[in-house]
């Protein structure tokens, strides 16, 4: 099983923003996560996008390595 895509969204909230991620695999499994610091800056969104690009092709079961 390999990671084939990662989507990242910054969701603007009333009090602060949330950076959310969805990870897709070649076997149809998906996972969701959050990469938010308070108050949820664009820097965190950019970092999550960068990391998402770097983990494509890796085995999602190797969480310690990732």
Secondary structure, DSSP 8 states (H G I E B T S, - for coil): --EEEEEEEEE--SSS-EEEEEEEETTS-EEEEE---TT--HHHHHHHHHHHHHHTTS-TT-TTT-
